[in-house]
Structure formats: C-alpha cells, structure tokens
Amino acid sequence: MAPMLVRKGHDVTLFTINPGDLLTSEVHQGVEIHRPKIIDMSDAFPLLVATDLRNWGTGLKFFADVFAYNLLSATKFLNELVKKLLKPSRVVNYSTASI
C-alpha cells in the first residue's frame, strides 16, 4: 500500500521495529523507512505507568517499545512539519530587519 501512495504523489514515512540486524533507515520504492534501535525502557516504565499496566508482565516491554516508537515517529513528524512551515522565504531575521 505504501508504494502505491508514493506513486500517487504522497510522501510516505514508515516506522517499524528493528530486531537489531536491519538498517536503521533506508528508502525502498520511494517509501522512507525508519527502524530505530531503541533502548529497553521496560525496567523504568513501571515507575511511570498506572498499576494496571505494571501487572502486564512481559507485555509491559512491548508497550514500552510501542511507546518509544510512537514518541520517535511523533518527533519526526513535528520536525518535518516545522521545516515545511518555516521555509526560508517565511523566516524573518530580526537582527537585520529594519525597525
């Protein structure tokens, strides 16, 4: 589906889990693929979540991994959005602007 969206003119970025032996980023058929290597947050995560989640056992690691990927993908999205909104033609250099 992602390559089809690229062919229709869309920019497509995909985040996926990296088991550790894959490239962290590449472009395949026009799709920008990110497979970041993340740290294991499952030891620290119980300090940050509700009691219900602490009882998930090994499921807590999966939740922590998904949380980390969501955080990284949201950061990537916001950085791209800021780049598009603050194109050089729209940025005002106040140090040289006349008063």
N, C-alpha and C positions, 0 to 999 in steps of 0.2 A: 504494500500500500504506500509506503514512504517514497519509493522511486516514482510511483505514479503521480504523487503530489508534486514532486520536483519537476516532472515533465509538464505539469500544468502551470508551472511558474512559481510555485511556493518555495520558500526557504524552509528546509526541514532539518531539525536537530533532534537526535535521539540519544537518550541516556540509558545505559544498560549496565548490568552487573559485570564486573571483571573478576573472574576466578583467580587472577594473578598472572596468567601466562599470555594474555592478549595485549595488543597495542592499547594505549590509553586514549588515543584519538586517531581517527582516520576519516577519509571521505570515500564513500562507496556508492556508486551510481548517483552521485550528486547529494547524497544524504550525509550530513555531518554527524559522525558517530562519536560519542564520548563514553569511555569505560574507565572512569576514575578509580584509582586504588584508594580505598578509604580505610581509616583506622577502625579497629574494633571498639565501638563505644558501648558494648553490652555490659561492661563492668561498671561504667559510670552512669549509664542510663537509669538504673533503678533509683538513683538519688534524685532524678529529675521528673519521674513519672508517678502517676497515681498508683495506689496499692493494687488495684485490679490488674494493671499491666505488669507489675512486679511478679505476679503469680503465673505469668505466661511461660516460665521456664525457658527452654531453648527458643521458643517463639519470640522472646524479647530481643535476641540477636537479630533475627530477621526484621523486626520492627525498627530496631536501631539502624540497620543498614538502609532500609527504605527511607527512613527519616533523613539520613545523611545524603542519600541520592536526591531526595526532594529539595533539600537545602542547597545542594550544589546546582541543580537544574534551575531553581528559582534565582539564584545568584547570576548564573549565565544569562538567563532571560532579562533580568533587570539591567545588567551591563550592556547587553545588546540594545535594549530599549533606550537607555541613556545615550548611547552612541548615535542612534538614529535621531533622537530629539535634539541633541546638541551638535548638529552638523556645524563645521567650521563657519559657514556663512551666517549662522544664527548666534554664534558666540560673540559677545561684546567684550573687548579688552578694556576694562575700566581704567587701567593705568595710563592708557594713551588716549582715551576718549576725551573730547573737549567738554568743558563744563559750561 
